[in-house]
Amino acid sequence: MELLELVAREHIRDTLARYNWSGDSLRLDEFVQTFCEDGELQLRGRVPVRGRAAIAEFLGGVAPPQTGVARIVRHNLTNIRSLELTSDRGRFASYFTVVTEIGLDHCGRYRDTFVRVGDEWLIQHRLVSTDWAAPNSTMASRTADTE
């Protein structure tokens, strides 16, 4: 493996972590910076949401209402696999589980295309496939196959 590939993989892992950390805390301005300007977020079976502003608007509508219960959202990403990686483009697959105040809330898969933008690797396209959701999910039921 070449040094450039190792560096790219670490940049991509950092982008994945920033996506989850900022999303979990609803810092949408930071969250959308993990996408290219014209990046796409697609939920399985739906038309992609395109562009940072549209993604922020979409996710702002996903936030559950306040119930008086302490809100917990923790996305955990595992089995990050590089499917293809060149000097300026990469395709990656991973699994996610989401823990909320109810416990295990939902889980599924990400299929991502990253592109290099300057010194960063940003999401060009993310396909989210939710494989399971708890009957009392605080998140997945709001968007029908979202994470």
Buried (B, 14 or more C-beta within 10 A) or exposed (E): EEEEBEEBBEBBBEBBEBBBBBBBEBEBEBBBBBBBEEBBBBBBEBEBBBBBEBBBEBBEEBEBEEEEEEBEBEBEBEEBEBEEBEEEBBBBBBBBBBBBEBEEBBBBBBBBBBBBEEEBBBBBBBBBBBEEBBEEBBBBBEBEBBB
